[in-house]
Amino acid sequence: EWHFTDLGQVMRLTLSNGVLIRTLDPRSKDDIDLTLTLTKAQLLGILAGKGLDGIDHTGDPAVLHRLFGLLDTPDPNFPVVTP
């Protein structure tokens, strides 16, 4: 679960059967493996590989590493637009 302090928003990500589901401002109190309290700029730092230094979190940080481990490495030569 992501608590964005600068946006005043909570977002929950759930991975189920290979599908990543995003829920804004979730109402349920499901079992949450990891909760991060951060700003959008800190999220961009995490995505850039800077880790969780300076970010408040509760739970198991290995969950984030497992999630990122499921992602493909982007291909910088991928043809977004073809003639």
Backbone as CSV, one residue per row, in Angstrom:
resi,resn,N_x,N_y,N_z,CA_x,CA_y,CA_z,C_x,C_y,C_z
1,GLU,0.850,-1.169,0.000,0.000,0.000,0.000,0.891,1.226,0.000
2,TRP,0.553,2.200,-0.796,1.337,3.416,-0.973,0.547,4.581,-0.386
3,HIS,1.109,5.273,0.595,0.499,6.458,1.190,1.296,7.666,0.700
4,PHE,0.717,8.432,-0.225,1.397,9.583,-0.801,1.067,10.825,0.023
5,THR,2.072,11.336,0.739,1.855,12.475,1.623,1.638,13.770,0.847
6,ASP,2.281,13.924,-0.304,2.140,15.158,-1.079,0.847,15.193,-1.897
7,LEU,0.303,14.042,-2.212,-0.928,13.975,-3.009,-2.168,13.764,-2.151
8,GLY,-1.955,13.393,-0.876,-3.091,13.098,0.001,-3.884,11.902,-0.488
9,GLN,-3.185,10.888,-0.980,-3.844,9.747,-1.613,-3.232,8.438,-1.128
10,VAL,-4.070,7.420,-1.069,-3.623,6.074,-0.735,-3.935,5.180,-1.926
11,MET,-2.947,4.367,-2.308,-3.123,3.453,-3.424,-2.683,2.062,-2.985
12,ARG,-3.479,1.078,-3.291,-3.125,-0.307,-2.983,-2.893,-1.050,-4.287
13,LEU,-1.790,-1.783,-4.342,-1.504,-2.653,-5.474,-1.653,-4.090,-5.018
14,THR,-2.361,-4.862,-5.800,-2.557,-6.274,-5.519,-2.176,-7.060,-6.760
15,LEU,-1.337,-8.057,-6.583,-0.953,-8.920,-7.693,-1.665,-10.249,-7.514
16,SER,-2.488,-10.603,-8.493,-3.262,-11.831,-8.411,-3.333,-12.476,-9.791
17,ASN,-2.877,-13.713,-9.896,-2.922,-14.457,-11.151,-2.267,-13.698,-12.300
18,GLY,-1.149,-13.040,-12.011,-0.408,-12.332,-13.040,-0.985,-10.986,-13.424
19,VAL,-1.995,-10.507,-12.694,-2.624,-9.224,-12.995,-2.357,-8.275,-11.829
20,LEU,-1.855,-7.076,-12.126,-1.602,-6.060,-11.127,-2.826,-5.155,-11.059
21,ILE,-3.445,-5.118,-9.884,-4.688,-4.368,-9.691,-4.399,-3.163,-8.804
22,ARG,-4.795,-1.980,-9.276,-4.607,-0.741,-8.525,-5.950,-0.303,-7.947
23,THR,-5.971,-0.036,-6.636,-7.176,0.446,-5.968,-6.848,1.763,-5.283
24,LEU,-7.537,2.835,-5.673,-7.342,4.126,-5.027,-8.215,4.216,-3.786
25,ASP,-7.661,4.758,-2.724,-8.353,4.938,-1.453,-9.147,3.697,-1.056
26,PRO,-8.471,2.570,-0.849,-9.163,1.323,-0.513,-9.911,1.444,0.820
27,ARG,-11.051,0.784,0.894,-11.885,0.831,2.104,-11.654,-0.363,3.012
28,SER,-11.207,-1.462,2.436,-11.015,-2.675,3.234,-9.670,-2.631,3.951
29,LYS,-9.553,-3.404,4.977,-8.309,-3.530,5.744,-7.745,-4.927,5.542
30,ASP,-7.492,-5.276,4.271,-6.919,-6.580,3.948,-5.543,-6.714,4.579
31,ASP,-5.036,-7.937,4.580,-3.664,-8.152,5.026,-2.732,-7.482,4.033
32,ILE,-1.950,-6.547,4.514,-1.043,-5.797,3.657,0.373,-6.208,4.000
33,ASP,1.131,-6.636,2.982,2.491,-7.115,3.196,3.480,-5.978,3.427
34,LEU,3.244,-4.819,2.781,4.166,-3.697,2.890,3.384,-2.398,2.728
35,THR,3.628,-1.462,3.628,3.037,-0.129,3.539,4.164,0.883,3.447
36,LEU,4.097,1.740,2.432,5.104,2.779,2.226,4.435,4.145,2.378
37,THR,5.060,5.043,3.131,4.588,6.420,3.267,5.653,7.301,2.625
38,LEU,5.272,7.965,1.524,6.268,8.647,0.714,5.641,9.730,-0.136
39,THR,6.488,10.457,-0.854,6.037,11.448,-1.824,6.177,10.856,-3.226
40,LYS,5.590,11.538,-4.189,5.709,11.071,-5.572,7.173,11.076,-6.022
41,ALA,7.929,12.087,-5.594,9.351,12.155,-5.954,10.112,10.960,-5.374
42,GLN,9.762,10.544,-4.163,10.414,9.376,-3.569,10.045,8.105,-4.322
43,LEU,8.809,8.012,-4.824,8.415,6.859,-5.640,9.280,6.781,-6.891
44,LEU,9.500,7.915,-7.530,10.352,7.925,-8.721,11.768,7.483,-8.375
45,GLY,12.242,7.831,-7.180,13.551,7.373,-6.732,13.588,5.864,-6.554
46,ILE,12.520,5.300,-6.001,12.442,3.835,-5.850,12.492,3.171,-7.218
47,LEU,11.722,3.707,-8.165,11.683,3.129,-9.513,13.026,3.257,-10.217
48,ALA,13.815,4.269,-9.827,15.145,4.460,-10.415,16.201,3.609,-9.719
49,GLY,15.775,2.846,-8.696,16.702,1.932,-8.041,17.376,2.466,-6.795
50,LYS,16.891,3.558,-6.225,17.529,4.146,-5.050,17.169,3.458,-3.742
51,GLY,16.224,2.544,-3.759,15.871,1.815,-2.542,14.938,2.599,-1.635
52,LEU,14.808,2.130,-0.394,13.853,2.699,0.547,14.491,3.639,1.565
53,ASP,15.711,4.077,1.326,16.376,4.981,2.263,15.561,6.259,2.436
54,GLY,15.248,6.597,3.694,14.499,7.808,3.997,13.006,7.693,3.813
55,ILE,12.508,6.513,3.497,11.077,6.308,3.282,10.521,5.483,4.431
56,ASP,9.453,6.008,5.067,8.813,5.260,6.150,8.108,4.050,5.575
57,HIS,8.324,2.903,6.197,7.652,1.697,5.730,7.431,0.739,6.899
58,THR,6.381,-0.042,6.776,6.101,-1.118,7.723,5.830,-2.369,6.909
59,GLY,6.278,-3.472,7.411,6.087,-4.731,6.706,7.398,-5.226,6.121
60,ASP,7.278,-6.066,5.133,8.421,-6.759,4.541,8.885,-6.075,3.255
61,PRO,10.037,-5.369,3.267,10.524,-4.705,2.051,10.840,-5.674,0.913
62,ALA,11.032,-6.940,1.218,11.311,-7.931,0.175,10.143,-8.065,-0.804
63,VAL,8.942,-7.677,-0.368,7.767,-7.723,-1.250,7.992,-6.830,-2.469
64,LEU,8.574,-5.662,-2.245,8.852,-4.743,-3.342,9.884,-5.332,-4.304
65,HIS,10.888,-5.977,-3.770,11.909,-6.614,-4.610,11.318,-7.759,-5.425
66,ARG,10.391,-8.518,-4.815,9.732,-9.603,-5.558,8.874,-9.044,-6.691
67,LEU,8.162,-7.947,-6.415,7.330,-7.327,-7.451,8.189,-6.841,-8.612
68,PHE,9.272,-6.113,-8.311,10.142,-5.616,-9.368,10.817,-6.759,-10.122
69,GLY,11.036,-7.871,-9.449,11.641,-9.026,-10.097,10.752,-9.656,-11.156
70,LEU,9.462,-9.372,-11.101,8.519,-9.912,-12.086,8.457,-9.069,-13.361
71,LEU,9.014,-7.881,-13.315,8.938,-6.978,-14.458,10.021,-7.296,-15.475
72,ASP,9.715,-7.074,-16.729,10.692,-7.252,-17.809,11.632,-6.057,-17.852
73,THR,12.831,-6.283,-18.329,13.766,-5.195,-18.574,13.324,-4.474,-19.833
74,PRO,13.175,-3.137,-19.750,12.705,-2.419,-20.943,13.728,-2.457,-22.070
75,ASP,13.229,-2.480,-23.292,14.071,-2.470,-24.483,14.133,-1.036,-25.005
76,PRO,15.286,-0.363,-24.879,15.367,1.034,-25.342,15.195,1.168,-26.842
77,ASN,15.319,0.083,-27.592,15.151,0.132,-29.043,13.757,-0.289,-29.495
78,PHE,12.818,-0.406,-28.566,11.456,-0.804,-28.910,10.815,0.258,-29.805
79,PRO,10.307,-0.134,-30.976,9.728,0.843,-31.904,8.313,1.243,-31.462
80,VAL,8.228,2.372,-30.753,6.921,2.839,-30.265,6.034,3.192,-31.433
81,VAL,6.604,3.871,-32.412,5.852,4.245,-33.617,6.594,3.672,-34.826
82,THR,5.881,2.951,-35.647,6.489,2.409,-36.858,5.817,3.023,-38.078
83,PRO,6.568,3.195,-39.160,5.976,3.800,-40.382,4.968,2.894,-41.035
